Each structure stands twice: as C-alpha cells, then as structure tokens.
Amino acid sequence: MVDRGALGEFLRNRRGRIGPAEVGLPAGTGRRQTPGLRREELAALAGVSVDYYVRLERGRDTNPGPAVLDALASALRLDDDERAHLHALARNAAGRPAGRPRPAAVVRPGLRLLLAGVRPTPAFVLSPTSDVLAANPEGYRLLAGIEQWPGERRNLIRYVFVHPAARTLFVPWRRMAEDCVAHLRTVAAADPESPELARLVAELSGAAEEFAALWRHYDVRVKSGARRTFRHPGVGRLELTSEILTAPDGQRFVAFQADPATPDRDAVALLAHAPNYR
C-alpha cells in the first residue's frame, strides 16, 4: 500500500526544525505557530508556489519532479542521507518503488564462511530491519544476553531498546539508540510495505517510550562504519570500529574490529569464552 502521507510528514518535520534566521530571512511579524519556517517562507526559498507546496505537505500532489525535490532539500539544508530519503518518499508517494528485491531470510553460504573467517572479530549478518540472521560466536557474545532469546526475537534494534543488558553495554546508550531509529527510518522509505518493519515499529513504539519519541523526531541516517564503546560484563571495556557491507537485497554484513596490538584486541579474543549472560 502506497503511503501518500509520509512525504508531507517529512517535509513538515524538517520545516519545523529550521528557523528563518538560519536561512537569512527576517523573523517577520506576528506570532509563529511553530518555531520553524512558515510554509510560504519555504515555498519562496525553494522557488515554488505556496499553493503547490501546501498540496505536497497535505498529500494532494504526489508527483514532484527531481528538480523540485532538490530545491526543497537545499532550502531545508538536508544532508545527503536526508536528501536521498526525500527522493525515496516521493517515489513511494507516486507509486514508483525503487525495485529492490525483497530481502532473503536465508544467509548465503559464502557469508557464513566469512563469519567464520573473520574470527575472533565479532560479526553478524543482519536483515534490513536488523534481525540477526547469523553471527559468529564472538558476535553473539558481544551482545550480552541475546542468545537467551529465541532466534526469531534476535533483532539488534529490539535488543537495544528492550534487553536490560543493552543499557550498560553501549556507551553511550543514547547514541546507539538514535542511530538505530535513524537507520530504521531509511528502511521505511526504501521498503514502506515491509511487514517486518511495521511489526517492529508497532512493537517497540508500545514497549519503549524512548523509541516512540525518536521515531517521532524523524532523524534519517544510513548505517555506516562507526567507532563504538562497549562496557561488556565478561571482558570489560572495548573500543571497536564497525565495518558494514550491504548486499543488493539489503542484508548487511557487520564486523566490529579492534585496533591491532591493543587491550581491545585482547578482550575480543576472550569474547568467545565469556559467560553467556542473561
């Protein structure tokens, strides 16, 4: 089902985040209903009529051209990820899906060999919605306690928001939580009809107020390599850098690497032997 309201929701969200002074406009007169730009101000900055912009926000026009989208993105000062997200929402609103194949639930044998080959580096194969489709022993033990969940419950984003161990494992937890939700927003644009996405968002919105608030905040960020700090109950503090390889169907191979000749590298070597925490 085409979501014709998502484009307007994103435009309203970003319009509310940017004030007139940030784009060189005077504050104007009269009381502002929101702290952000007025519709007429954004329309003027983007070079479109106010009536046309209002139709976009309200879902009455669902086929803006690339030039209009780029003009809106520039006026709203969107970064590359947000600009790509805007274009993806417009394609969905117009009924023009990107054509990505549905992600497979089965991990290819070559990726399973790669999981074994990178040991003792912790590594996972994740679905677009971050289901843990496979992992090596160090990967499972890095996410302390996730092995106690049945296979169908093992999802990285669910783990971050629901599992009690996650609150102390990720340092800082808030940064990891924000990155997870921002990634999930990009999945929503790439595959708005995903039943897995709908179920996960509904579940976590009801289970964790932090998730619901971050989902409403509507940050957009494509997952890429990042430096992460872990406070692991079995091997102590680790500083690891993630590398992410994404297949055409959306499956992601994620490995957390330690710098050579460091205590982090020694701690990683102990992960497979760490107790299986609940």
Phi, psi and chi 1 to 4 in degrees:
 res  aa     phi    psi   chi1   chi2   chi3   chi4
   1 MET       -  132.5 -175.2  170.0  114.7      -
   2 VAL   -76.9  129.4  175.3      -      -      -
   3 ASP   -94.8   98.8 -175.0   -5.7      -      -
   4 ARG   -81.7   -8.5  -59.1 -173.5 -174.7  -81.9
   5 GLY   -93.4  -12.8      -      -      -      -
   6 ALA   -67.2  -37.4      -      -      -      -
   7 LEU   -61.7  -47.5  176.2   61.6      -      -
   8 GLY   -63.3  -38.2      -      -      -      -
   9 GLU   -60.9  -44.4  179.0 -170.3    1.7      -
  10 PHE   -65.9  -43.4 -174.6   61.8      -      -
  11 LEU   -62.1  -44.3  -71.8  170.6      -      -
  12 ARG   -61.7  -42.4  -75.3 -169.0  -61.2  -85.5
  13 ASN   -60.6  -48.4 -179.4  -77.8      -      -
  14 ARG   -73.0  -32.3  -74.6  -52.9 -175.3  -88.4
  15 ARG   -63.4  -35.1 -179.9  167.9   61.6   82.6
  16 GLY   -74.9  -11.1      -      -      -      -
  17 ARG   -94.7  -10.9  -70.0 -166.1 -171.5 -169.2
  18 ILE  -122.5  126.8 -173.6  166.6      -      -
  19 GLY   -93.0  164.5      -      -      -      -
  20 PRO   -60.1  -37.6   15.5  -27.1      -      -
  21 ALA   -62.4  -30.6      -      -      -      -
  22 GLU   -69.5  -21.2  -64.8  176.7   70.9      -
  23 VAL  -114.8   17.4  -67.2      -      -      -
  24 GLY    78.9   21.7      -      -      -      -
  25 LEU  -102.9  148.0  -66.6  176.6      -      -
  26 PRO   -69.7  156.2   25.1  -33.5      -      -
  27 ALA   -64.3  -26.8      -      -      -      -
  28 GLY    80.0 -175.5      -      -      -      -
  29 THR  -112.4  162.7   58.9      -      -      -
  30 GLY    86.5  159.3      -      -      -      -
  31 ARG   -78.9  131.9 -177.3  174.7  178.6  -87.9
  32 ARG   -85.0  135.7  -73.1 -178.1  174.1  -92.0
  33 GLN   -74.6  -29.2  -61.6  -60.7  -47.1      -
  34 THR  -132.3  159.4   64.6      -      -      -
  35 PRO   -74.1  -10.2   26.4  -34.1      -      -
  36 GLY   -94.3 -161.6      -      -      -      -
  37 LEU   -71.1  147.8  -69.4  174.4      -      -
  38 ARG   -77.6  159.0  -68.7  169.5  171.8  153.5
  39 ARG   -58.3  -42.3  -68.9 -172.5 -179.9   94.4
  40 GLU   -67.4  -30.7   58.1  -92.2   25.0      -
  41 GLU   -69.3  -44.6  -69.2  169.9  -25.4      -
  42 LEU   -65.7  -40.5  177.7   54.7      -      -
  43 ALA   -59.9  -41.4      -      -      -      -
  44 ALA   -66.2  -41.7      -      -      -      -
  45 LEU   -63.4  -36.3  -73.2  168.7      -      -
  46 ALA   -87.0   -8.7      -      -      -      -
  47 GLY    74.9   32.2      -      -      -      -
  48 VAL  -123.6  163.1  -59.8      -      -      -
  49 SER   -73.3  152.8   71.9      -      -      -
  50 VAL   -61.8  -41.9  177.8      -      -      -
  51 ASP   -60.2  -42.3  178.9   64.3      -      -
  52 TYR   -65.3  -42.9  178.3   67.7      -      -
  53 TYR   -64.1  -41.1  178.2   74.5      -      -
  54 VAL   -60.3  -40.1  170.0      -      -      -
  55 ARG   -63.0  -37.6  -66.8 -157.2  -51.7  -88.5
  56 LEU   -63.0  -47.0  -77.4  179.1      -      -
  57 GLU   -64.0  -33.2  -91.6 -155.4    8.6      -
  58 ARG   -92.5    3.9  -67.1  179.3  176.5  173.5
  59 GLY    76.1   17.4      -      -      -      -
  60 ARG   -89.5  -19.6  -66.4  176.0 -176.5  167.6
  61 ASP  -123.0  118.6 -168.8  -53.3      -      -
  62 THR  -118.3   20.3   59.0      -      -      -
  63 ASN  -137.1   52.9 -164.2   24.8      -      -
  64 PRO   -69.1  144.3   27.2  -34.9      -      -
  65 GLY   -76.9  164.4      -      -      -      -
  66 PRO   -56.7  -36.7  -24.3   33.8      -      -
  67 ALA   -65.6  -39.8      -      -      -      -
  68 VAL   -65.3  -44.2  169.9      -      -      -
  69 LEU   -62.1  -42.1  -65.4  171.5      -      -
  70 ASP   -65.7  -37.4  -76.1  -25.2      -      -
  71 ALA   -65.3  -42.0      -      -      -      -
  72 LEU   -64.3  -42.2  -71.7  168.8      -      -
  73 ALA   -61.3  -41.5      -      -      -      -
  74 SER   -67.4  -42.7  -64.0      -      -      -
  75 ALA   -62.4  -35.7      -      -      -      -
  76 LEU   -87.6   -2.2  -69.3  168.0      -      -
  77 ARG    57.9   45.7  -60.6 -169.5  172.9 -174.9
  78 LEU   -74.4  145.6  -57.3 -174.6      -      -
  79 ASP   -82.3 -179.0   62.7   24.4      -      -
  80 ASP   -60.9  -42.8  -70.5  -14.7      -      -
  81 ASP   -64.2  -42.4  -71.9  -14.0      -      -
  82 GLU   -68.6  -37.3  -67.8  165.6  -24.0      -
  83 ARG   -62.9  -46.0 -175.7 -178.8  -66.7  -98.1
  84 ALA   -62.1  -37.0      -      -      -      -
  85 HIS   -64.2  -41.8 -173.3   74.6      -      -
  86 LEU   -60.0  -44.9  179.3   65.2      -      -
  87 HIS   -64.7  -38.8  -80.6  -93.2      -      -
  88 ALA   -65.0  -41.2      -      -      -      -
  89 LEU   -63.0  -38.4  -68.6  175.6      -      -
  90 ALA   -66.5  -39.8      -      -      -      -
  91 ARG   -60.8  -43.1  -75.0 -165.5  -58.8  -89.3
  92 ASN   -65.3  -42.3  -66.4  -27.4      -      -
  93 ALA   -62.6  -32.7      -      -      -      -
  94 ALA   -87.5    0.4      -      -      -      -
  95 GLY    75.2   29.2      -      -      -      -
  96 ARG  -115.8   79.5  -59.0 -169.1  -52.7  -90.3
  97 PRO   -62.2  153.8   24.1  -33.0      -      -
  98 ALA   -68.4  -19.8      -      -      -      -
  99 GLY    89.2   12.0      -      -      -      -
 100 ARG   -67.6  135.7  170.1 -175.5  -77.6 -178.0
 101 PRO   -66.0  150.8   22.4  -32.2      -      -
 102 ARG   -61.8  135.1  -65.6  -69.6  -60.8  166.9
 103 PRO   -64.7  140.2   21.2  -31.8      -      -
 104 ALA   -76.9  146.2      -      -      -      -
 105 ALA   -88.3  -10.3      -      -      -      -
 106 VAL  -104.9  132.0  177.5      -      -      -
 107 VAL   -79.9  132.5  178.5      -      -      -
 108 ARG   -62.8  145.6  -63.6 -167.7  -55.2  -84.3
 109 PRO   -55.3  -36.0  -26.5   34.6      -      -
 110 GLY   -62.6  -36.7      -      -      -      -
 111 LEU   -70.3  -34.3  -74.0 -179.3      -      -
 112 ARG   -66.0  -38.7  -70.5 -168.0  179.2  -84.1
 113 LEU   -63.8  -37.8  -73.9  173.7      -      -
 114 LEU   -65.9  -38.3 -169.7   55.1      -      -
 115 LEU   -57.0  -42.2  -73.6  172.1      -      -
 116 ALA   -72.5  -36.5      -      -      -      -
 117 GLY   -70.5  -25.4      -      -      -      -
 118 VAL   -89.5   -3.8  -60.1      -      -      -
 119 ARG   -56.0  142.6  -65.0 -173.6   65.6 -170.4
 120 PRO   -89.1   13.5   34.1  -36.5      -      -
 121 THR   -63.6  126.3  -65.2      -      -      -
 122 PRO   -65.4  131.6  -13.8   25.8      -      -
 123 ALA  -147.1  152.8      -      -      -      -
 124 PHE  -139.3  158.8  -41.7   84.8      -      -
 125 VAL  -114.6  121.9  177.5      -      -      -
 126 LEU  -115.2  147.0  -56.2  178.3      -      -
 127 SER   -76.9  171.4   73.4      -      -      -
 128 PRO   -55.1  -35.4  -29.2   37.1      -      -
 129 THR   -90.2   12.0   53.4      -      -      -
 130 SER    74.4   24.5  -64.6      -      -      -
 131 ASP   -63.7  137.5  -71.6  -24.8      -      -
 132 VAL   -83.1   99.5 -178.9      -      -      -
 133 LEU   -79.1  -28.8  -57.6  177.3      -      -
 134 ALA  -166.5  157.9      -      -      -      -
 135 ALA  -159.4  157.0      -      -      -      -
 136 ASN   -85.9  169.9   59.8   20.2      -      -
 137 PRO   -56.0  -39.1  -27.4   35.9      -      -
 138 GLU   -66.9  -34.4  -68.2   82.4    1.3      -
 139 GLY   -64.6  -46.1      -      -      -      -
 140 TYR   -62.7  -41.0  -80.6  128.1      -      -
 141 ARG   -74.0  -25.7  -66.6  -59.4  167.2   86.5
 142 LEU   -61.5  -40.0  179.8   63.5      -      -
 143 LEU   -87.6   79.6  -57.9 -179.6      -      -
 144 ALA   -53.0  121.8      -      -      -      -
 145 GLY    93.4  -10.3      -      -      -      -
 146 ILE   -68.5  -24.2 -161.6  170.5      -      -
 147 GLU   -67.7  -17.6  -72.2  180.0  -78.6      -
 148 GLN   -75.4  -16.4  -60.3  -58.2  -41.3      -
 149 TRP   -82.2  147.4  -78.5   -3.1      -      -
 150 PRO   -63.9  157.3   20.4  -30.2      -      -
 151 GLY   -53.0  -39.8      -      -      -      -
 152 GLU   -71.9  -13.5   65.7  -86.4   12.5      -
 153 ARG   -93.7  -10.6  -69.9  -82.0  -63.4  164.3
 154 ARG   -77.4   97.0  -66.0  176.1 -173.2  174.1
 155 ASN  -134.8  131.5  175.4  -75.9      -      -
 156 LEU   -62.6  -40.7  178.3   59.9      -      -
 157 ILE   -71.6  -40.7  -59.4  174.4      -      -
 158 ARG   -59.6  -42.4  178.5 -176.7  -71.9  117.0
 159 TYR   -59.3  -45.9  176.4   83.6      -      -
 160 VAL   -60.0  -39.7  167.6      -      -      -
 161 PHE   -94.1  -23.0  -77.7   94.9      -      -
 162 VAL  -111.9  -37.0  174.7      -      -      -
 163 HIS   -74.9  128.4 -158.7  -68.0      -      -
 164 PRO   -61.5  -29.7   17.9  -29.7      -      -
 165 ALA   -66.4  -26.4      -      -      -      -
 166 ALA   -64.8  -30.4      -      -      -      -
 167 ARG   -62.7  -30.9  -59.8  -75.8  174.0  154.0
 168 THR  -103.3  -18.9   54.6      -      -      -
 169 LEU   -68.6  -45.4  178.3   69.0      -      -
 170 PHE   -91.9  128.4  -62.3  103.4      -      -
 171 VAL  -123.1  110.2 -177.6      -      -      -
 172 PRO   -83.3  148.6   30.6  -33.5      -      -
 173 TRP   -62.5  -38.9  176.1   84.6      -      -
 174 ARG   -59.5  -41.0  177.2   76.9 -177.7 -172.0
 175 ARG   -62.9  -43.4  178.9 -172.5  166.2 -161.0
 176 MET   -63.5  -41.9 -176.2   64.7  178.6      -
 177 ALA   -62.2  -44.6      -      -      -      -
 178 GLU   -62.5  -43.0  -70.8  172.4  -10.1      -
 179 ASP   -63.3  -39.7  -74.5  -10.3      -      -
 180 CYS   -63.6  -45.5  -75.9      -      -      -
 181 VAL   -70.9  -38.2  178.9      -      -      -
 182 ALA   -63.3  -37.4      -      -      -      -
 183 HIS   -65.1  -42.4  160.7   74.3      -      -
 184 LEU   -63.6  -31.3 -151.5   55.7      -      -
 185 ARG   -63.5  -37.0  -85.9  -66.6 -172.7 -179.3
 186 THR   -68.1  -33.7   69.7      -      -      -
 187 VAL   -65.3  -38.1  175.6      -      -      -
 188 ALA   -62.5  -34.3      -      -      -      -
 189 ALA   -77.8  -37.0      -      -      -      -
 190 ALA   -72.7  -32.8      -      -      -      -
 191 ASP  -144.2   71.1 -170.3    5.7      -      -
 192 PRO   -64.9  -18.0   24.2  -34.0      -      -
 193 GLU   -95.2    8.8  -62.2 -177.5   11.5      -
 194 SER   -64.0  118.5  165.4      -      -      -
 195 PRO   -68.5  -30.5   23.0  -32.0      -      -
 196 GLU   -64.0  -42.0  -63.1   85.1    4.7      -
 197 LEU   -63.0  -47.2  171.4   71.1      -      -
 198 ALA   -60.3  -43.0      -      -      -      -
 199 ARG   -65.7  -42.7  -74.7 -166.4  -64.9  -93.0
 200 LEU   -66.4  -44.6 -176.0   63.2      -      -
 201 VAL   -63.3  -42.3  170.8      -      -      -
 202 ALA   -63.8  -44.5      -      -      -      -
 203 GLU   -62.2  -50.2  174.1 -164.2  -22.9      -
 204 LEU   -73.8  -29.0  -65.3 -178.3      -      -
 205 SER   -63.8  -33.2  -66.4      -      -      -
 206 GLY   -84.4  -25.6      -      -      -      -
 207 ALA   -93.2  -24.1      -      -      -      -
 208 ALA  -141.5  112.7      -      -      -      -
 209 GLU   -61.9  -32.2  175.3   53.0   34.8      -
 210 GLU   -61.5  -40.2  -62.4  102.2  -34.3      -
 211 PHE   -63.9  -47.2  178.2   89.9      -      -
 212 ALA   -59.1  -40.9      -      -      -      -
 213 ALA   -67.2  -42.2      -      -      -      -
 214 LEU   -67.9  -35.9  -72.4  170.3      -      -
 215 TRP   -63.3  -40.8 -172.1 -106.1      -      -
 216 ARG   -68.7  -33.3  -69.3 -168.9  -60.3  -91.4
 217 HIS   -64.8  -31.3 -169.9   63.6      -      -
 218 TYR    67.1   46.6 -148.9  138.8      -      -
 219 ASP   -73.9  148.8  -83.6  -20.5      -      -
 220 VAL  -128.7  125.7  177.0      -      -      -
 221 ARG  -156.5  127.5 -164.1  156.3   46.9 -108.2
 222 VAL   -78.7  131.8  175.2      -      -      -
 223 LYS   -63.2  127.9  -81.0  -86.9 -167.4  177.5
 224 SER  -140.3  177.8   58.5      -      -      -
 225 GLY   -59.7  142.3      -      -      -      -
 226 ALA  -148.8  154.4      -      -      -      -
 227 ARG   -83.9  125.6 -171.3   76.8  171.9  170.6
 228 ARG  -124.3  144.1  -59.9  -77.6 -176.0 -163.8
 229 THR  -110.6  131.9  -59.7      -      -      -
 230 PHE  -119.2  142.3  -61.3   83.0      -      -
 231 ARG  -114.6   89.9 -172.1 -176.9  -64.9  115.7
 232 HIS   -88.2  135.2 -165.4  -85.1      -      -
 233 PRO   -67.6  -19.0   23.3  -33.6      -      -
 234 GLY  -101.0  -34.1      -      -      -      -
 235 VAL  -123.8    3.6  -59.7      -      -      -
 236 GLY    88.0 -155.6      -      -      -      -
 237 ARG   -81.8  135.1 -172.1 -179.3  179.7   90.3
 238 LEU  -131.6  139.8  -59.1   92.8      -      -
 239 GLU  -111.3  113.0  -63.6  -84.8  -10.3      -
 240 LEU  -127.6  152.0  -54.8  176.0      -      -
 241 THR  -114.4  126.7  -59.5      -      -      -
 242 SER   -88.4  142.3   63.9      -      -      -
 243 GLU  -120.9  133.8  -66.8  -67.2  -20.2      -
 244 ILE  -126.3  124.9  -58.1  174.1      -      -
 245 LEU  -115.4  126.5  -56.1  174.6      -      -
 246 THR  -111.4  126.8  -56.1      -      -      -
 247 ALA   -81.4  162.2      -      -      -      -
 248 PRO   -56.4  -29.7  -27.3   35.8      -      -
 249 ASP   -86.1    3.3   67.7   -3.9      -      -
 250 GLY    98.0  -11.4      -      -      -      -
 251 GLN   -64.7  141.4  -74.9 -170.3    1.8      -
 252 ARG  -120.2  133.1  -73.0  170.7  -69.8  143.5
 253 PHE   -97.8  119.7 -177.0   89.2      -      -
 254 VAL  -121.6  126.9 -177.1      -      -      -
 255 ALA  -126.9  137.8      -      -      -      -
 256 PHE  -106.5  109.5  -77.8   94.0      -      -
 257 GLN  -101.8  142.3  -59.5 -175.5   93.1      -
 258 ALA   -99.9  147.8      -      -      -      -
 259 ASP   -65.2  142.5  -68.5  -21.8      -      -
 260 PRO   -61.9  149.9  -15.4   26.0      -      -
 261 ALA    54.8   44.3      -      -      -      -
 262 THR  -129.8  161.1   62.8      -      -      -
 263 PRO   -58.8  -28.6  -25.3   34.0      -      -
 264 ASP   -62.3  -40.2  -58.8  -45.1      -      -
 265 ARG   -63.8  -40.2 -175.7   78.6  170.9 -175.2
 266 ASP   -65.1  -39.8  -63.7  -24.3      -      -
 267 ALA   -66.6  -38.9      -      -      -      -
 268 VAL   -59.8  -39.6  161.1      -      -      -
 269 ALA   -63.6  -21.4      -      -      -      -
 270 LEU   -91.5   -9.6  -63.2  173.8      -      -
 271 LEU   -58.4  -43.6  -89.7  175.2      -      -
 272 ALA   -61.5  -22.2      -      -      -      -
 273 HIS  -101.2    1.4  -52.1  -70.9      -      -
 274 ALA   -70.9  150.5      -      -      -      -
 275 PRO   -59.6  151.0  -20.9   32.0      -      -
 276 ASN   -86.6   94.0 -172.0   -0.7      -      -
 277 TYR   -75.1  150.0  -73.1   84.5      -      -
 278 ARG   -93.6      -  -65.8 -177.2  179.6  -87.0
